[in-house]
Amino acid sequence: MSTFAASDTPPALPGRAPWGTAPALRAWQQAALEEYFRTEPRDYLAVATPGAGKTTFALRLAAELMGRRVVDRITVVCPTEHLKRQWAESAGRVGIKIDPEFKNAHGRTAKDFVGVAVTYAQVAAHPALHRNRTEDRRTLVIMDEVHHAGDGKSWGDAIRESFDPATRRLALSGTPFRTDINPIPFVTYEEVAGVRRSRADYTYGYGPALADGVVRPVIFLAYAGEMRWRTRAGDEITATLGEPLTQDQMSQAWRAALDPKGEWIQQVIAAADRRLTEVRRGVPDAGGLVIASDHEAARAYAKMIRNVTGAGATVVLSDDPSASRKIKQFSESEDRWMVAVRMVSEGVDIPRLAVGVYATSTSTPLFFAQAVGRFVRARRRGETASVFLPSVPTLMGHAAEMETERDHVLDRPKREDGLDDDLLAEANRRRDNPDVGEELPFETVEASAHFDRVVFDGGEFGMGGAPGSAEEEDFLGIPGLLEPEQVASLLKQRQAEQLAAQRKKGGKAAKQDDRTAAEDLHALRKELNNLVGAWHHRTGQPHGVIHAELRRTCGGPPSAQASTEDVRKRIAKIREWAARPTPRTKD
């Protein structure tokens, strides 16, 4: 027998190992398996960034445990019906027969299946049945996106009751853990400084995966704009997305931007389609995904895509029984665009997705990571992903901290850092209707877009520009096949050219006293990002990690939400680090 059983398991499913990986397993998968069999734990939590190959790792582990006769049966638990079928198809490719059509009402499956795939909701509906099945045979339980096991106390209790007798349990997560304080069953928590934190047995984050060429680098293109809306009282309010606003103003301006009746979303979709055209020069089958908040918006966005491209878009709605078939057909085609309600973000495996439009008002870090995870799955080295965002501080903060790893923390308030971070269920529930509160009278009068900036590896680039302007095209035209270092170099080059052109036009002639507070803050952020870039070259640390350490040391929210004073403190701190003889980012 080889080091691990089922040696024909491909390095990625289906067969999309990136350049430079081993013919059977990626390095992190091999290391995680070796760690597992070194300790032979009953419970094991593997946290790996989307696109890293958690499914391959889990199936290899399952094959080995069955080959060693440690277990006889497999139960895969996942969030959605679509993922049940996706797991079964992946397992079938390596000779493991999983039944994705198992029903609680029947309680049995055909003898030629060695396991079943069920949803968390299915388990919660009949925990006694699933406990009996678990007790009947030596069972390996694979819990995909395990944070769902804590969606509510009743769900957590049901998962614990159902799988407490399991011989082995493997928990998988590809995104930051939930932000509420419901314990997740079978996850270990350790007390650190009086606070209980989840402990993963193996972690493989976005930063290391990017360095290994396992995932794509992500370019975030943020769009601001002028918004005008009418309240129930008939008052018209005007605000600029991308400038400092109150929480209420930001919420309303964001809503106006996503309103299909306005021009903002139309202009952003048109820009995203131009970007997709550029990406397809190097990646001919590259596809795009618009993530919408609700069904009505999804259909409207699909009409916009037809107007822009002359071709229809695949529309996937949460109550559509043919959703799985549509997703599979789109994945295997070369069609340009799919539009889906936001529930499609988690776990959906469409490797050719390379351009996204984040057209939803969901702002939890968990959902954001899940959504971006749809675009990072590398098939070959050099592919880049592009995600278009509203220029909203919360989202900009998430984009700047892509590499920050998060644990599940108990014993603390549900909200932190001022983020709009409701219960995880809100981020993943069915989206048949607009967000809560959106039923209030509201009428978008005007919503126009302009390019604001690019966020990449924690740094900000670009000097803004109107739709179709040379400034915007500088960034929309970045090649779709670049190494991360090449992306950073090209972004710096484009920004330097824009700054030079601005100086040539006399843009620096204005006196400091004439600058607005927003311009001051923008300039300070640029200075901070330049210093972070210099520190990166000196220490080799990723930009996102440096930003996170500055935030930890100096306090305050993420960079995109930080005040002028917050940014000044971070500038002073990084200058203090630079003055030290030995580079380090700890006090």
C-alpha positions as CSV (number, residue, x, y, z in Angstrom):
1,M,0.0,0.0,0.0
2,S,1.2,3.5,-0.8
3,T,1.8,6.1,2.0
4,F,-1.9,6.9,1.7
5,A,-4.7,4.8,0.2
6,A,-6.6,5.7,-3.0
7,S,-3.4,7.1,-4.6
8,D,-5.3,7.8,-7.8
9,T,-7.1,10.7,-6.1
10,P,-6.3,13.7,-8.3
11,P,-4.7,16.7,-6.7
12,A,-7.8,18.8,-7.3
13,L,-11.3,17.9,-8.4
14,P,-11.9,17.7,-11.2
15,G,-8.2,17.6,-12.3
16,R,-7.2,21.3,-12.0
17,A,-4.0,21.1,-10.0
18,P,-2.0,24.4,-10.3
19,W,1.4,24.4,-11.7
20,G,4.2,23.1,-9.4
21,T,2.1,20.8,-7.2
22,A,2.7,17.1,-6.6
23,P,1.0,14.7,-8.9
24,A,-1.2,13.3,-6.1
25,L,-1.4,15.8,-3.2
26,R,-0.6,19.4,-2.6
27,A,1.9,20.1,0.1
28,W,-0.6,21.3,2.6
29,Q,-2.8,18.3,2.1
30,Q,0.1,15.9,2.5
31,A,1.2,17.7,5.7
32,A,-2.4,17.7,7.1
33,L,-2.8,14.0,6.5
34,E,0.6,13.3,8.1
35,E,-0.4,15.3,11.1
36,Y,-3.7,13.5,11.3
37,F,-2.3,10.0,11.2
38,R,0.5,11.0,13.6
39,T,-2.1,11.8,16.3
40,E,-5.1,9.7,15.2
41,P,-7.6,12.1,16.7
42,R,-11.4,11.4,16.9
43,D,-12.0,15.1,16.1
44,Y,-10.0,17.1,13.5
45,L,-10.6,20.6,12.3
46,A,-9.0,21.7,9.0
47,V,-9.3,25.3,8.0
48,A,-8.2,26.0,4.4
49,T,-8.9,28.9,2.1
50,P,-11.5,28.4,-0.6
51,G,-10.0,26.8,-3.7
52,A,-7.2,25.1,-1.7
53,G,-8.6,21.6,-2.0
54,K,-10.5,20.7,1.2
55,T,-12.7,18.2,-0.7
56,T,-9.6,16.4,-2.0
57,F,-8.1,16.3,1.4
58,A,-11.3,15.0,3.0
59,L,-11.8,12.3,0.4
60,R,-8.2,11.1,0.7
61,L,-8.6,10.9,4.5
62,A,-11.9,9.0,4.1
63,A,-10.3,6.6,1.6
64,E,-7.4,5.9,4.0
65,L,-9.6,5.4,7.0
66,M,-11.8,3.0,5.1
67,G,-8.7,1.2,3.7
68,R,-7.3,0.8,7.2
69,R,-10.8,-0.5,8.3
70,V,-11.1,2.2,10.9
71,V,-14.5,3.2,9.5
72,D,-17.1,1.5,7.4
73,R,-19.4,4.3,6.5
74,I,-19.2,8.0,5.6
75,T,-21.7,10.8,6.3
76,V,-21.1,14.1,4.6
77,V,-23.0,17.1,6.1
78,C,-23.0,20.4,4.1
79,P,-25.1,23.6,3.9
80,T,-27.1,23.1,0.7
81,E,-28.7,20.6,-1.7
82,H,-26.3,21.7,-4.4
83,L,-23.3,20.9,-2.3
84,K,-24.7,17.4,-1.5
85,R,-24.6,16.6,-5.2
86,Q,-21.2,18.3,-5.6
87,W,-19.7,16.1,-2.9
88,A,-21.2,13.0,-4.3
89,E,-19.8,13.7,-7.8
90,S,-16.4,14.4,-6.4
91,A,-16.4,11.2,-4.3
92,G,-17.6,9.2,-7.3
93,R,-14.5,10.3,-9.3
94,V,-12.3,8.5,-6.8
95,G,-14.4,5.4,-6.3
96,I,-16.3,6.4,-3.2
97,K,-20.1,6.1,-3.7
98,I,-22.0,8.7,-1.8
99,D,-25.8,9.0,-2.0
100,P,-26.9,12.6,-2.3
101,E,-30.6,11.7,-2.5
102,F,-30.9,10.2,1.0
103,K,-34.2,11.2,2.6
104,N,-35.1,11.3,6.3
105,A,-38.5,9.7,5.4
106,H,-36.9,6.6,3.9
107,G,-34.1,6.2,6.4
108,R,-32.2,3.8,4.1
109,T,-30.0,3.9,1.1
110,A,-28.9,1.3,-1.5
111,K,-26.3,-1.3,-0.5
112,D,-23.8,-0.1,-3.1
113,F,-23.4,3.3,-1.4
114,V,-20.8,3.5,1.4
115,G,-22.2,6.8,2.6
116,V,-24.7,9.6,2.3
117,A,-24.6,13.4,1.8
118,V,-27.1,15.4,3.9
119,T,-27.7,19.0,4.8
120,Y,-27.4,20.5,8.3
121,A,-31.1,21.3,8.1
122,Q,-31.9,17.7,7.3
123,V,-29.9,16.4,10.3
124,A,-31.6,19.0,12.6
125,A,-35.0,17.8,11.4
126,H,-34.5,14.2,12.6
127,P,-31.5,13.9,14.9
128,A,-32.6,10.5,16.3
129,L,-32.6,8.9,12.8
130,H,-29.0,10.2,12.1
131,R,-27.8,9.1,15.5
132,N,-29.2,5.6,14.9
133,R,-27.4,5.5,11.5
134,T,-24.2,6.7,13.1
135,E,-24.4,4.0,15.9
136,D,-25.2,1.2,13.5
137,R,-21.8,1.3,11.7
138,R,-18.3,2.7,12.4
139,T,-18.9,6.1,10.8
140,L,-16.7,9.0,9.6
141,V,-18.7,12.2,9.7
142,I,-17.4,15.0,7.4
143,M,-18.9,18.4,8.4
144,D,-18.3,20.8,5.5
145,E,-18.4,24.5,6.4
146,V,-18.7,23.5,10.0
147,H,-19.8,26.9,11.2
148,H,-23.3,26.0,10.1
149,A,-23.4,23.4,12.9
150,G,-23.8,26.4,15.2
151,D,-26.4,28.3,13.2
152,G,-28.7,28.1,16.3
153,K,-28.7,26.4,19.6
154,S,-31.3,23.8,18.4
155,W,-29.1,23.0,15.3
156,G,-26.0,22.7,17.5
157,D,-27.8,20.4,19.8
158,A,-29.1,18.3,17.0
159,I,-25.7,18.0,15.3
160,R,-24.1,17.0,18.6
161,E,-26.8,14.4,19.4
162,S,-26.7,12.9,15.9
163,F,-22.9,12.5,15.6
164,D,-21.7,12.1,19.2
165,P,-21.4,8.3,18.6
166,A,-19.2,8.7,15.4
167,T,-16.0,6.9,15.3
168,R,-14.2,9.8,13.6
169,R,-15.3,13.4,12.9
170,L,-13.7,15.7,10.3
171,A,-14.7,19.4,10.4
172,L,-13.8,21.6,7.4
173,S,-14.0,25.4,7.0
174,G,-12.8,27.6,4.2
175,T,-13.8,31.0,5.6
176,P,-13.5,33.1,8.8
177,F,-15.6,31.6,11.5
178,R,-19.0,33.0,12.5
179,T,-19.2,36.1,14.6
180,D,-21.9,35.1,17.1
181,I,-21.2,33.3,20.4
182,N,-22.9,30.0,19.8
183,P,-20.3,27.2,20.3
184,I,-19.8,25.0,17.3
185,P,-20.2,21.3,18.1
186,F,-17.0,19.1,18.1
187,V,-14.7,22.2,17.8
188,T,-12.1,22.7,20.4
189,Y,-12.0,26.0,22.3
190,E,-9.0,27.2,24.2
191,E,-8.9,30.0,26.7
192,V,-6.5,32.8,25.8
193,A,-6.3,35.9,28.0
194,G,-9.7,35.0,29.5
195,V,-11.4,34.5,26.1
196,R,-12.2,31.2,24.5
197,R,-11.0,30.8,20.9
198,S,-11.5,28.0,18.5
199,R,-8.4,25.9,17.7
200,A,-7.8,24.4,14.3
201,D,-5.7,21.3,14.0
202,Y,-4.4,22.5,10.6
203,T,-4.7,25.9,9.0
204,Y,-3.9,26.9,5.4
205,G,-4.8,30.6,4.8
206,Y,-5.2,32.7,1.7
207,G,-1.7,34.3,2.1
208,P,0.2,31.0,2.1
209,A,-2.0,29.6,-0.7
210,L,-1.3,32.6,-2.8
211,A,2.4,32.3,-2.3
212,D,2.2,28.6,-3.3
213,G,0.3,29.4,-6.5
214,V,-2.7,27.4,-5.3
215,V,-5.2,30.4,-5.5
216,R,-5.5,33.4,-7.7
217,P,-4.5,36.9,-6.6
218,V,-7.6,39.1,-6.3
219,I,-7.9,42.7,-7.6
220,F,-10.7,44.6,-5.9
221,L,-12.0,47.5,-8.1
222,A,-14.1,50.0,-6.0
223,Y,-16.6,52.3,-7.5
224,A,-18.0,55.5,-5.8
225,G,-20.6,57.8,-7.1
226,E,-23.3,60.5,-6.6
227,M,-26.5,59.1,-5.1
228,R,-29.9,60.9,-4.7
229,W,-33.0,59.4,-3.2
230,R,-36.4,60.5,-2.0
231,T,-37.7,59.7,1.5
232,R,-41.3,58.8,2.5
233,A,-41.7,62.5,3.6
234,G,-40.8,63.6,0.1
235,D,-37.4,65.0,1.0
236,E,-34.6,64.4,-1.5
237,I,-31.2,63.5,0.0
238,T,-27.9,63.6,-1.9
239,A,-24.7,61.8,-0.8
240,T,-21.5,60.7,-2.4
241,L,-20.6,57.0,-2.0
242,G,-17.0,56.8,-1.1
243,E,-16.9,59.8,1.1
244,P,-17.3,59.9,4.9
245,L,-21.0,59.4,5.7
246,T,-23.1,58.6,8.7
247,Q,-24.2,55.0,9.1
248,D,-27.8,55.8,7.9
249,Q,-26.5,57.8,5.0
250,M,-24.1,55.1,4.0
251,S,-26.8,52.4,4.2
252,Q,-29.2,54.5,2.0
253,A,-26.5,55.5,-0.5
254,W,-25.4,51.8,-0.8
255,R,-29.0,50.8,-1.4
256,A,-29.4,53.5,-4.1
257,A,-26.2,52.3,-5.8
258,L,-27.6,48.7,-6.0
259,D,-31.0,49.8,-7.2
260,P,-31.6,48.5,-10.8
261,K,-33.4,51.8,-11.5
262,G,-30.2,53.8,-11.1
263,E,-27.2,54.0,-13.4
264,W,-24.6,53.1,-10.8
265,I,-25.1,49.3,-11.1
266,Q,-25.5,49.5,-14.9
267,Q,-22.2,51.4,-15.2
268,V,-20.4,48.9,-12.9
269,I,-21.7,45.9,-14.7
270,A,-20.6,47.4,-18.0
271,A,-17.1,48.0,-16.5
272,A,-17.0,44.5,-15.2
273,D,-17.9,43.2,-18.6
274,R,-15.0,45.1,-20.2
275,R,-12.8,43.7,-17.6
276,L,-14.1,40.2,-18.4
277,T,-13.3,40.8,-22.1
278,E,-9.7,41.6,-21.1
279,V,-9.4,38.6,-18.9
280,R,-10.7,36.3,-21.6
281,R,-7.7,37.3,-23.8
282,G,-5.6,35.1,-21.7
283,V,-8.3,32.9,-20.1
284,P,-10.7,32.2,-23.0
285,D,-13.4,30.5,-20.9
286,A,-13.3,33.0,-18.0
287,G,-16.8,33.7,-16.6
288,G,-18.4,36.4,-14.4
289,L,-20.8,36.3,-11.5
290,V,-23.1,39.0,-10.2
291,I,-24.1,38.3,-6.6
292,A,-27.5,40.0,-6.0
293,S,-29.4,40.5,-2.8
294,D,-32.8,39.2,-4.0
295,H,-34.7,37.7,-6.9
296,E,-36.1,40.9,-8.3
297,A,-32.6,42.5,-8.4
298,A,-31.1,39.4,-9.9
299,R,-33.5,39.4,-12.8
300,A,-33.0,43.1,-13.4
301,Y,-29.2,42.7,-13.5
302,A,-29.6,39.9,-16.0
303,K,-31.5,42.2,-18.3
304,M,-28.7,44.8,-17.9
305,I,-26.1,42.1,-19.0
306,R,-28.1,41.3,-22.1
307,N,-28.2,45.0,-22.9
308,V,-24.5,45.3,-22.5
309,T,-23.4,42.1,-24.1
310,G,-26.2,41.1,-26.4
311,A,-26.3,37.7,-24.8
312,G,-28.3,36.4,-21.9
313,A,-27.0,35.5,-18.4
314,T,-27.7,32.3,-16.4
315,V,-30.0,33.3,-13.5
316,V,-29.9,31.1,-10.4
317,L,-32.6,31.7,-7.8
318,S,-32.8,30.1,-4.4
319,D,-36.3,28.6,-4.9
320,D,-35.5,27.2,-8.4
321,P,-35.5,23.4,-8.3
322,S,-33.2,23.5,-11.4
323,A,-30.6,25.6,-9.7
324,S,-28.0,22.8,-9.4
325,R,-28.5,21.9,-13.1
326,K,-28.0,25.5,-14.2
327,I,-24.9,25.9,-12.1
328,K,-23.4,22.7,-13.6
329,Q,-24.3,23.7,-17.1
330,F,-22.7,27.2,-16.6
331,S,-19.6,25.6,-15.1
332,E,-19.1,23.4,-18.2
333,S,-19.9,26.1,-20.8
334,E,-18.1,29.2,-22.0
335,D,-20.9,31.6,-21.3
336,R,-19.9,34.9,-20.0
337,W,-22.2,35.7,-17.1
338,M,-24.2,34.2,-14.2
339,V,-26.4,36.2,-11.8
340,A,-27.4,34.6,-8.5
341,V,-28.9,35.6,-5.2
342,R,-26.2,35.7,-2.5
343,M,-26.9,32.2,-1.1
344,V,-25.0,30.8,-4.1
345,S,-21.7,32.2,-2.8
346,E,-20.8,29.4,-0.4
347,G,-19.2,26.2,-1.7
348,V,-20.3,26.5,-5.3
349,D,-17.5,25.2,-7.4
350,I,-17.2,27.0,-10.8
351,P,-13.4,27.2,-11.3
352,R,-13.7,29.4,-14.4
353,L,-15.2,32.3,-12.5
354,A,-12.7,35.1,-12.7
355,V,-14.7,38.4,-12.5
356,G,-17.3,39.2,-9.9
357,V,-19.7,42.0,-9.1
358,Y,-20.5,42.3,-5.4
359,A,-24.1,43.7,-5.7
360,T,-25.4,42.8,-2.3
361,S,-25.7,44.7,0.9
362,T,-24.5,41.8,3.1
363,S,-21.3,42.9,4.8
364,T,-20.4,40.2,7.3
365,P,-16.7,39.2,7.0
366,L,-17.8,35.6,6.7
367,F,-20.1,36.2,3.7
368,F,-17.5,38.5,2.1
369,A,-14.9,35.8,2.3
370,Q,-17.3,33.2,1.0
371,A,-18.2,35.4,-2.0
372,V,-14.6,36.2,-2.9
373,G,-13.8,32.5,-2.5
374,R,-15.9,31.8,-5.6
375,F,-13.2,33.6,-7.7
376,V,-9.9,32.5,-6.3
377,R,-9.9,28.8,-7.4
378,A,-6.8,28.6,-9.6
379,R,-6.6,26.2,-12.5
380,R,-3.2,27.2,-13.8
381,R,-0.6,29.6,-12.5
382,G,-0.9,33.2,-13.4
383,E,-4.7,33.6,-13.5
384,T,-6.0,36.7,-11.7
385,A,-9.4,37.4,-10.2
386,S,-11.2,40.8,-10.3
387,V,-14.1,41.7,-7.9
388,F,-16.1,44.9,-8.3
389,L,-17.3,46.6,-5.1
390,P,-19.2,49.6,-3.9
391,S,-16.8,52.0,-2.2
392,V,-18.1,51.2,1.2
393,P,-15.8,51.3,4.2
394,T,-16.8,47.9,5.6
395,L,-16.2,46.2,2.3
396,M,-13.0,48.0,1.7
397,G,-11.8,46.9,5.1
398,H,-12.6,43.3,4.3
399,A,-10.8,43.6,0.9
400,A,-7.7,45.1,2.6
401,E,-7.5,42.3,5.2
402,M,-8.0,39.3,2.9
403,E,-5.0,37.5,4.5
404,T,-6.1,38.0,8.1
405,E,-7.0,34.7,9.7
406,R,-9.9,34.6,12.1
407,D,-10.9,32.2,14.9
408,H,-14.3,31.7,16.4
409,V,-14.3,33.7,19.7
410,L,-16.7,33.1,22.5
411,D,-17.2,35.3,25.7
412,R,-17.5,38.6,23.8
413,P,-20.2,40.8,22.4
414,K,-21.7,39.7,19.1
415,R,-20.5,42.9,17.3
416,E,-17.0,44.2,17.2
417,D,-15.0,46.8,15.2
418,G,-18.2,48.6,14.3
419,L,-18.9,46.2,11.4
420,D,-22.5,45.5,10.3
421,D,-22.1,41.9,11.4
422,D,-25.4,40.2,12.2
423,L,-25.9,36.6,12.9
424,L,-24.4,34.2,10.4
425,A,-27.8,32.9,9.5
426,E,-28.6,36.3,8.0
427,A,-25.7,35.9,5.6
428,N,-26.8,32.5,4.3
429,R,-30.5,32.4,4.6
430,R,-32.8,32.1,1.5
431,R,-32.9,35.4,-0.2
432,D,-36.4,35.5,-1.7
433,N,-37.1,39.1,-0.6
434,P,-35.2,42.4,-0.1
435,D,-33.3,42.9,3.1
436,V,-35.1,43.6,6.3
437,G,-35.9,47.3,6.4
438,E,-35.9,47.7,2.6
439,E,-39.6,47.5,2.5
440,L,-39.7,51.1,3.9
441,P,-40.7,53.7,1.3
442,F,-37.6,54.7,-0.6
443,E,-37.2,55.9,-4.2
444,T,-33.9,56.2,-6.0
445,V,-33.8,59.4,-8.0
446,E,-30.3,59.3,-9.3
447,A,-27.3,57.0,-8.9
448,S,-24.2,57.5,-11.0
449,A,-20.8,55.7,-10.7
450,H,-17.2,56.6,-11.1
451,F,-14.1,54.5,-10.6
452,D,-12.6,55.1,-7.1
453,R,-9.6,52.9,-6.5
454,V,-8.1,49.4,-6.6
455,V,-7.3,47.4,-3.5
456,F,-4.6,44.7,-3.8
457,D,-2.7,42.9,-1.1
458,G,-3.8,45.5,1.4
459,G,-2.6,48.5,-0.7
460,E,-4.7,51.1,-2.6
461,F,-4.0,52.2,-6.1
462,G,-5.6,54.6,-8.6
463,M,-6.7,58.2,-8.6
464,G,-10.4,57.7,-9.7
465,G,-12.0,58.4,-13.0
466,A,-15.3,58.7,-14.8
467,P,-16.8,55.6,-16.6
468,G,-14.9,55.1,-19.8
469,S,-12.1,57.4,-18.8
470,A,-8.4,56.7,-19.4
471,E,-7.9,56.5,-15.7
472,E,-10.5,53.7,-15.4
473,E,-9.3,51.9,-18.5
474,D,-5.7,51.8,-17.0
475,F,-7.0,49.3,-14.4
476,L,-9.7,47.5,-16.4
477,G,-7.1,46.7,-19.0
478,I,-4.7,44.9,-16.7
479,P,-3.9,41.4,-18.2
480,G,-5.7,38.4,-16.8
481,L,-2.6,36.3,-16.6
482,L,-0.1,37.7,-14.1
483,E,1.8,36.5,-11.0
484,P,1.0,38.3,-7.8
485,E,4.3,40.2,-7.9
486,Q,3.6,41.3,-11.5
487,V,0.1,42.5,-10.4
488,A,1.6,44.7,-7.7
489,S,4.3,46.1,-10.0
490,L,1.8,46.9,-12.7
491,L,-0.6,48.6,-10.3
492,K,2.2,50.8,-8.9
493,Q,3.3,51.7,-12.4
494,R,-0.2,52.7,-13.4
495,Q,-0.6,54.8,-10.3
496,A,2.7,56.5,-10.8
497,E,1.7,57.4,-14.4
498,Q,-1.5,58.9,-13.2
499,L,0.2,60.9,-10.5
500,A,2.7,62.2,-13.0
501,A,-0.1,63.2,-15.4
502,Q,-1.9,64.9,-12.5
503,R,1.2,66.9,-11.6
504,K,1.7,67.9,-15.2
505,K,-1.8,69.3,-15.2
506,G,-1.0,71.4,-12.1
507,G,-2.9,69.2,-9.8
508,K,-0.4,69.9,-7.0
509,A,-0.7,73.7,-7.3
510,A,-3.6,73.8,-4.8
511,K,-2.6,74.9,-1.3
512,Q,-2.8,72.5,1.6
513,D,-5.4,74.8,3.3
514,D,-7.8,74.4,0.4
515,R,-8.0,70.6,0.7
516,T,-11.1,69.0,2.1
517,A,-11.0,66.6,5.0
518,A,-11.8,63.7,2.6
519,E,-8.8,64.7,0.5
520,D,-6.6,64.8,3.6
521,L,-7.7,61.4,4.6
522,H,-7.2,60.0,1.1
523,A,-3.6,61.4,1.0
524,L,-2.8,60.0,4.5
525,R,-4.1,56.5,3.4
526,K,-1.8,56.7,0.3
527,E,1.1,57.6,2.6
528,L,0.3,54.7,4.9
529,N,0.1,52.3,2.0
530,N,3.4,53.5,0.6
531,L,5.0,52.9,4.0
532,V,3.4,49.5,4.3
533,G,4.8,48.7,0.8
534,A,8.3,49.7,1.9
535,W,8.0,47.6,5.1
536,H,6.8,44.7,3.0
537,H,10.0,44.9,0.9
538,R,12.1,45.1,4.0
539,T,10.5,42.3,6.0
540,G,8.8,40.1,3.4
541,Q,5.6,40.2,5.3
542,P,2.3,40.5,3.2
543,H,0.7,43.9,3.2
544,G,-2.5,42.6,4.8
545,V,-0.6,41.1,7.7
546,I,1.2,44.4,8.3
547,H,-2.0,46.4,8.2
548,A,-3.6,43.9,10.7
549,E,-0.6,44.3,13.0
550,L,-0.8,48.1,12.8
551,R,-4.4,47.9,13.7
552,R,-3.8,45.6,16.6
553,T,-1.0,47.8,17.9
554,C,-2.7,51.2,17.4
555,G,-6.3,50.3,17.8
556,G,-9.2,51.5,15.6
557,P,-11.1,49.9,12.7
558,P,-9.7,48.5,9.4
559,S,-7.8,51.0,7.2
560,A,-10.8,51.7,4.9
561,Q,-12.9,52.8,8.0
562,A,-10.1,54.5,10.0
563,S,-10.3,58.1,10.8
564,T,-7.6,60.7,10.0
565,E,-6.3,60.3,13.6
566,D,-6.2,56.5,13.3
567,V,-4.2,56.7,10.1
568,R,-1.8,59.2,11.6
569,K,-1.1,56.9,14.5
570,R,-0.4,54.0,12.2
571,I,2.0,56.1,10.1
572,A,3.8,57.1,13.2
573,K,4.0,53.5,14.4
574,I,5.4,52.1,11.1
575,R,8.0,55.0,11.0
576,E,8.9,53.9,14.6
577,W,9.4,50.3,13.4
578,A,11.5,51.6,10.5
579,A,13.9,53.4,12.9
580,R,14.7,50.2,14.7
581,P,17.8,48.3,13.8
582,T,16.0,44.9,13.5
583,P,12.8,44.8,11.4
584,R,9.9,43.5,13.4
585,T,6.2,44.2,13.8
586,K,5.7,43.5,17.4
587,D,6.0,45.9,20.3
